[in-house]
Protein backbone atom coordinates (compact mmCIF):
# COMPACT_ATOMS: atom_id res chain seq x y z
CA UNK A 1 0.00 0.00 0.00
CA UNK A 2 1.56 3.26 -1.09
CA UNK A 3 0.33 6.80 -0.61
CA UNK A 4 2.35 8.03 -3.56
CA UNK A 5 0.32 10.27 -5.87
CA UNK A 6 0.71 9.55 -9.57
CA UNK A 7 0.60 12.38 -12.06
CA UNK A 8 -1.81 11.38 -14.86
CA UNK A 9 -0.48 11.17 -18.42
CA UNK A 10 -2.27 14.00 -20.26
CA UNK A 11 -2.63 13.21 -23.98
CA UNK A 12 -5.08 15.90 -25.11
CA UNK A 13 -6.47 19.22 -23.86
CA UNK A 14 -9.05 21.45 -25.48
CA UNK A 15 -12.61 22.76 -25.45
CA UNK A 16 -15.85 21.28 -26.70
CA UNK A 17 -16.21 22.77 -30.21
CA UNK A 18 -19.58 24.14 -31.42
CA UNK A 19 -19.72 21.63 -34.30
CA UNK A 20 -19.46 18.71 -31.83
CA UNK A 21 -22.73 19.51 -30.07
CA UNK A 22 -26.03 17.74 -30.94
CA UNK A 23 -29.71 18.73 -30.81
CA UNK A 24 -29.66 18.16 -27.03
CA UNK A 25 -27.00 20.88 -26.67
CA UNK A 26 -24.44 18.29 -25.54
CA UNK A 27 -21.27 16.78 -26.96
CA UNK A 28 -22.58 14.18 -29.46
CA UNK A 29 -21.58 10.57 -28.67
CA UNK A 30 -19.36 10.26 -31.76
CA UNK A 31 -17.38 13.40 -30.87
CA UNK A 32 -16.32 11.97 -27.52
CA UNK A 33 -14.56 9.37 -29.67
CA UNK A 34 -13.03 12.10 -31.84
CA UNK A 35 -11.51 13.62 -28.70
CA UNK A 36 -10.22 10.18 -27.65
CA UNK A 37 -8.87 9.69 -31.18
CA UNK A 38 -6.91 12.95 -30.78
CA UNK A 39 -5.61 11.57 -27.47
CA UNK A 40 -4.39 8.43 -29.28
CA UNK A 41 -2.59 10.76 -31.71
CA UNK A 42 -0.99 12.24 -28.56
CA UNK A 43 0.18 8.76 -27.55
CA UNK A 44 1.57 8.20 -31.07
CA UNK A 45 3.58 11.43 -30.71
CA UNK A 46 4.96 10.18 -27.37
CA UNK A 47 6.10 6.80 -28.70
CA UNK A 48 7.73 8.06 -31.89
CA UNK A 49 4.84 7.50 -34.30
CA UNK A 50 4.27 11.18 -35.00
CA UNK A 51 4.36 12.21 -38.69
CA UNK A 52 8.18 12.08 -38.99
CA UNK A 53 8.24 8.75 -37.11
CA UNK A 54 5.55 7.31 -39.38
CA UNK A 55 7.55 8.45 -42.42
CA UNK A 56 10.80 6.96 -41.05
CA UNK A 57 9.34 3.57 -40.02
CA UNK A 58 6.62 3.17 -42.65
CA UNK A 59 4.38 2.22 -39.71
CA UNK A 60 1.13 3.56 -38.34
CA UNK A 61 -1.57 2.36 -35.91
CA UNK A 62 -5.02 1.10 -36.88
CA UNK A 63 -7.84 0.84 -34.32
CA UNK A 64 -9.13 -2.72 -34.05
CA UNK A 65 -11.77 -2.28 -31.37
CA UNK A 66 -12.99 0.45 -29.03
CA UNK A 67 -15.43 0.69 -26.12
CA UNK A 68 -16.90 3.88 -24.66
CA UNK A 69 -18.73 4.47 -21.40
CA UNK A 70 -20.57 7.77 -21.18
CA UNK A 71 -20.64 9.12 -17.62
CA UNK A 72 -21.78 12.74 -17.91
CA UNK A 73 -23.23 15.15 -20.46
CA UNK A 74 -20.76 17.80 -21.61
CA UNK A 75 -21.79 21.21 -22.91
CA UNK A 76 -20.23 23.41 -25.57
CA UNK A 77 -17.01 25.31 -24.74
CA UNK A 78 -16.27 23.28 -21.59
CA UNK A 79 -12.52 22.79 -21.08
CA UNK A 80 -11.67 19.09 -21.16
CA UNK A 81 -8.58 16.92 -20.70
CA UNK A 82 -7.81 13.31 -21.59
CA UNK A 83 -5.76 11.14 -19.20
CA UNK A 84 -4.30 7.94 -20.62
CA UNK A 85 -3.18 4.66 -19.09
CA UNK A 86 -1.33 2.04 -21.12
CA UNK A 87 -2.91 -1.25 -20.03
CA UNK A 88 -0.62 -3.50 -22.04
CA UNK A 89 1.26 -4.23 -25.24
CA UNK A 90 2.45 -7.26 -27.16
CA UNK A 91 4.73 -7.35 -30.20
CA UNK A 92 2.24 -5.48 -32.38
CA UNK A 93 -0.81 -4.56 -30.28
CA UNK A 94 -1.35 -1.63 -27.92
CA UNK A 95 -4.10 -1.65 -25.27
CA UNK A 96 -4.99 1.87 -24.10
CA UNK A 97 -7.45 3.33 -21.62
CA UNK A 98 -8.44 6.99 -21.89
CA UNK A 99 -10.48 8.99 -19.37
CA UNK A 100 -12.08 12.29 -20.35
CA UNK A 101 -12.26 14.72 -17.42
CA UNK A 102 -13.55 18.23 -16.90
CA UNK A 103 -10.54 20.48 -16.45
CA UNK A 104 -12.15 22.68 -13.80
CA UNK A 105 -12.66 19.93 -11.21
CA UNK A 106 -11.44 16.62 -12.64
CA UNK A 107 -14.98 15.17 -12.90
CA UNK A 108 -14.90 11.99 -15.07
CA UNK A 109 -17.03 12.52 -18.19
CA UNK A 110 -16.38 9.35 -20.20
CA UNK A 111 -13.95 6.49 -20.63
CA UNK A 112 -12.63 4.80 -23.75
CA UNK A 113 -10.78 1.50 -24.00
CA UNK A 114 -8.94 0.92 -27.27
CA UNK A 115 -7.06 -1.93 -28.90
CA UNK A 116 -4.72 -0.74 -31.65
CA UNK A 117 -2.50 -2.64 -34.05
CA UNK A 118 0.82 -1.58 -35.54
CA UNK A 119 0.59 -1.59 -39.35
CA UNK A 120 3.30 -1.59 -42.01
CA UNK A 121 1.68 0.73 -44.53
CA UNK A 122 3.56 -0.97 -47.40
CA UNK A 123 1.07 -3.88 -47.11
CA UNK A 124 -0.89 -2.62 -45.39
CA UNK A 125 -0.35 -5.52 -42.98
CA UNK A 126 0.19 -5.92 -39.25
CA UNK A 127 3.85 -5.83 -38.20
CA UNK A 128 5.90 -5.76 -34.97
CA UNK A 129 6.55 -2.32 -33.50
CA UNK A 130 9.84 -0.74 -34.58
CA UNK A 131 12.47 -1.28 -31.80
CA UNK A 132 12.54 2.35 -30.64
CA UNK A 133 8.73 2.42 -30.47
CA UNK A 134 8.67 -0.90 -28.58
CA UNK A 135 11.17 0.54 -26.05
CA UNK A 136 9.04 3.62 -25.38
CA UNK A 137 5.93 1.46 -25.03
CA UNK A 138 7.71 -0.84 -22.57
CA UNK A 139 8.63 2.21 -20.44
CA UNK A 140 5.01 3.38 -20.42
CA UNK A 141 3.71 -0.08 -19.48
CA UNK A 142 6.24 -0.26 -16.66
CA UNK A 143 5.37 3.24 -15.38
CA UNK A 144 1.60 2.58 -15.48
CA UNK A 145 1.69 -0.96 -14.06
CA UNK A 146 1.14 0.21 -10.43
CA UNK A 147 -1.88 2.34 -11.40
CA UNK A 148 -5.27 0.89 -10.45
CA UNK A 149 -7.07 -0.92 -13.26
CA UNK A 150 -10.03 1.23 -14.41
CA UNK A 151 -13.49 -0.07 -13.46
CA UNK A 152 -14.67 0.16 -17.07
CA UNK A 153 -11.79 -1.85 -18.59
CA UNK A 154 -12.91 -5.14 -20.12
CA UNK A 155 -16.61 -4.18 -20.06
CA UNK A 156 -19.18 -5.74 -22.36
CA UNK A 157 -22.70 -4.48 -23.13
CA UNK A 158 -25.91 -6.20 -21.97
CA UNK A 159 -29.35 -5.28 -20.67
CA UNK A 160 -29.44 -5.76 -16.88
CA UNK A 161 -30.39 -9.34 -16.04
CA UNK A 162 -29.77 -10.69 -19.56
CA UNK A 163 -26.04 -11.41 -19.48
CA UNK A 164 -25.35 -14.93 -20.74
CA UNK B 1 -33.87 -24.34 -40.07
CA UNK B 2 -35.49 -21.88 -42.44
CA UNK B 3 -34.29 -20.66 -45.81
CA UNK B 4 -36.31 -17.49 -45.51
CA UNK B 5 -34.28 -14.41 -46.42
CA UNK B 6 -34.67 -11.43 -44.12
CA UNK B 7 -34.48 -7.95 -45.55
CA UNK B 8 -32.07 -5.92 -43.36
CA UNK B 9 -33.35 -2.80 -41.64
CA UNK B 10 -31.49 0.07 -43.33
CA UNK B 11 -31.10 3.04 -40.98
CA UNK B 12 -28.58 5.19 -42.86
CA UNK B 13 -27.13 5.51 -46.37
CA UNK B 14 -24.47 7.89 -47.63
CA UNK B 15 -20.90 8.35 -48.78
CA UNK B 16 -17.66 8.78 -46.84
CA UNK B 17 -17.22 12.58 -46.63
CA UNK B 18 -13.81 14.19 -47.28
CA UNK B 19 -13.70 15.67 -43.75
CA UNK B 20 -14.04 12.17 -42.21
CA UNK B 21 -10.79 10.87 -43.68
CA UNK B 22 -7.51 10.81 -41.66
CA UNK B 23 -3.82 11.05 -42.54
CA UNK B 24 -3.92 7.41 -43.70
CA UNK B 25 -6.54 8.35 -46.34
CA UNK B 26 -9.15 6.24 -44.54
CA UNK B 27 -12.33 6.91 -42.62
CA UNK B 28 -11.06 7.96 -39.15
CA UNK B 29 -12.15 5.68 -36.28
CA UNK B 30 -14.33 8.37 -34.66
CA UNK B 31 -16.25 9.00 -37.89
CA UNK B 32 -17.38 5.38 -38.10
CA UNK B 33 -19.17 6.21 -34.84
CA UNK B 34 -20.63 9.40 -36.36
CA UNK B 35 -22.15 7.28 -39.13
CA UNK B 36 -23.52 4.85 -36.52
CA UNK B 37 -24.83 7.83 -34.55
CA UNK B 38 -26.73 8.94 -37.67
CA UNK B 39 -28.11 5.38 -37.92
CA UNK B 40 -29.35 5.67 -34.33
CA UNK B 41 -31.08 8.91 -35.36
CA UNK B 42 -32.69 6.77 -38.11
CA UNK B 43 -33.95 4.35 -35.45
CA UNK B 44 -35.30 7.30 -33.41
CA UNK B 45 -37.26 8.44 -36.48
CA UNK B 46 -38.70 4.92 -36.86
CA UNK B 47 -39.88 4.64 -33.25
CA UNK B 48 -41.45 8.11 -33.00
CA UNK B 49 -38.54 9.94 -31.40
CA UNK B 50 -37.88 12.21 -34.39
CA UNK B 51 -37.89 15.97 -33.67
CA UNK B 52 -41.74 16.27 -33.47
CA UNK B 53 -41.86 13.10 -31.32
CA UNK B 54 -39.20 14.46 -28.99
CA UNK B 55 -41.13 17.73 -28.70
CA UNK B 56 -44.43 15.91 -28.00
CA UNK B 57 -43.05 13.45 -25.40
CA UNK B 58 -40.30 15.57 -23.85
CA UNK B 59 -38.13 12.48 -24.26
CA UNK B 60 -34.86 11.77 -26.03
CA UNK B 61 -32.23 9.01 -25.99
CA UNK B 62 -28.80 9.23 -24.39
CA UNK B 63 -26.02 6.77 -25.24
CA UNK B 64 -24.80 4.91 -22.14
CA UNK B 65 -22.19 2.66 -23.69
CA UNK B 66 -20.95 1.74 -27.16
CA UNK B 67 -18.53 -0.82 -28.62
CA UNK B 68 -17.02 -0.78 -32.11
CA UNK B 69 -15.22 -3.47 -34.04
CA UNK B 70 -13.31 -2.25 -37.08
CA UNK B 71 -13.27 -4.86 -39.86
CA UNK B 72 -12.03 -3.02 -42.98
CA UNK B 73 -10.50 0.30 -43.99
CA UNK B 74 -12.90 2.56 -45.90
CA UNK B 75 -11.77 5.21 -48.36
CA UNK B 76 -13.27 8.61 -49.17
CA UNK B 77 -16.45 8.76 -51.30
CA UNK B 78 -17.27 5.05 -50.88
CA UNK B 79 -21.05 4.46 -50.73
CA UNK B 80 -21.96 2.91 -47.38
CA UNK B 81 -25.11 1.62 -45.67
CA UNK B 82 -25.94 0.84 -42.04
CA UNK B 83 -28.08 -2.23 -41.18
CA UNK B 84 -29.58 -2.33 -37.70
CA UNK B 85 -30.79 -5.12 -35.45
CA UNK B 86 -32.67 -4.42 -32.22
CA UNK B 87 -31.18 -6.88 -29.73
CA UNK B 88 -33.48 -6.02 -26.86
CA UNK B 89 -35.35 -3.44 -24.83
CA UNK B 90 -36.56 -3.01 -21.28
CA UNK B 91 -38.81 -0.29 -19.88
CA UNK B 92 -36.23 2.44 -20.55
CA UNK B 93 -33.20 0.91 -22.27
CA UNK B 94 -32.63 0.08 -25.94
CA UNK B 95 -29.91 -2.36 -27.05
CA UNK B 96 -28.98 -1.89 -30.72
CA UNK B 97 -26.52 -3.52 -33.07
CA UNK B 98 -25.44 -1.69 -36.23
CA UNK B 99 -23.39 -3.11 -39.11
CA UNK B 100 -21.72 -0.81 -41.63
CA UNK B 101 -21.51 -2.37 -45.10
CA UNK B 102 -20.13 -1.32 -48.46
CA UNK B 103 -23.13 -0.67 -50.70
CA UNK B 104 -21.50 -2.11 -53.84
CA UNK B 105 -21.09 -5.66 -52.51
CA UNK B 106 -22.36 -5.81 -48.93
CA UNK B 107 -18.87 -6.28 -47.46
CA UNK B 108 -18.97 -5.75 -43.67
CA UNK B 109 -16.78 -2.76 -42.72
CA UNK B 110 -17.47 -2.33 -39.00
CA UNK B 111 -19.96 -3.17 -36.27
CA UNK B 112 -21.30 -1.08 -33.38
CA UNK B 113 -23.20 -2.28 -30.35
CA UNK B 114 -25.00 0.44 -28.41
CA UNK B 115 -26.92 0.70 -25.15
CA UNK B 116 -29.20 3.75 -25.04
CA UNK B 117 -31.43 5.11 -22.30
CA UNK B 118 -34.70 6.97 -22.64
CA UNK B 119 -34.44 10.38 -20.95
CA UNK B 120 -37.09 12.83 -19.80
CA UNK B 121 -35.40 16.10 -20.76
CA UNK B 122 -37.27 17.94 -18.00
CA UNK B 123 -34.87 16.36 -15.49
CA UNK B 124 -32.89 15.31 -17.32
CA UNK B 125 -33.51 11.87 -15.81
CA UNK B 126 -34.11 8.37 -17.11
CA UNK B 127 -37.78 7.56 -17.70
CA UNK B 128 -39.87 4.73 -19.21
CA UNK B 129 -40.47 4.94 -22.96
CA UNK B 130 -43.73 6.67 -23.95
CA UNK B 131 -46.39 4.00 -24.72
CA UNK B 132 -46.40 4.57 -28.50
CA UNK B 133 -42.59 4.36 -28.58
CA UNK B 134 -42.63 1.19 -26.45
CA UNK B 135 -45.14 -0.39 -28.88
CA UNK B 136 -42.94 0.31 -31.90
CA UNK B 137 -39.89 -1.02 -30.08
CA UNK B 138 -41.76 -4.19 -29.13
CA UNK B 139 -42.64 -4.74 -32.81
CA UNK B 140 -39.00 -4.32 -33.83
CA UNK B 141 -37.78 -6.70 -31.13
CA UNK B 142 -40.36 -9.28 -32.25
CA UNK B 143 -39.42 -8.89 -35.93
CA UNK B 144 -35.67 -9.17 -35.23
CA UNK B 145 -35.85 -12.00 -32.69
CA UNK B 146 -35.34 -14.76 -35.34
CA UNK B 147 -32.25 -13.03 -36.78
CA UNK B 148 -28.90 -14.59 -35.86
CA UNK B 149 -27.09 -12.90 -32.97
CA UNK B 150 -24.09 -10.97 -34.35
CA UNK B 151 -20.67 -12.47 -33.56
CA UNK B 152 -19.42 -9.15 -32.15
CA UNK B 153 -22.34 -8.62 -29.72
CA UNK B 154 -21.26 -8.74 -26.08
CA UNK B 155 -17.53 -8.45 -26.92
CA UNK B 156 -14.97 -7.11 -24.49
CA UNK B 157 -11.42 -5.95 -25.21
CA UNK B 158 -8.26 -7.80 -24.14
CA UNK B 159 -4.83 -8.64 -25.49
CA UNK B 160 -4.80 -12.26 -26.73
CA UNK B 161 -3.92 -14.60 -23.88
CA UNK B 162 -4.52 -12.03 -21.12
CA UNK B 163 -8.27 -12.33 -20.55
CA UNK B 164 -8.99 -12.71 -16.85
Interface residues (C-beta under 8 A of the other chain):
Chain A: X23 X24 X28 X29 X30 X31 X33 X34 X36 X37 X51 X54 X60 X62 X63 X64 X65 X66 X67 X68 X69 X70 X73 X88 X89 X90 X93 X95 X113 X114 X115 X121 X124 X153 X154 X155 X156 X157 X158 X159 X160 X162 X163 X164
Chain B: X23 X24 X28 X29 X30 X31 X33 X34 X36 X37 X51 X54 X60 X62 X63 X64 X65 X66 X67 X68 X69 X70 X73 X88 X89 X90 X93 X95 X113 X114 X115 X121 X124 X153 X154 X155 X156 X157 X158 X159 X160 X162 X163 X164
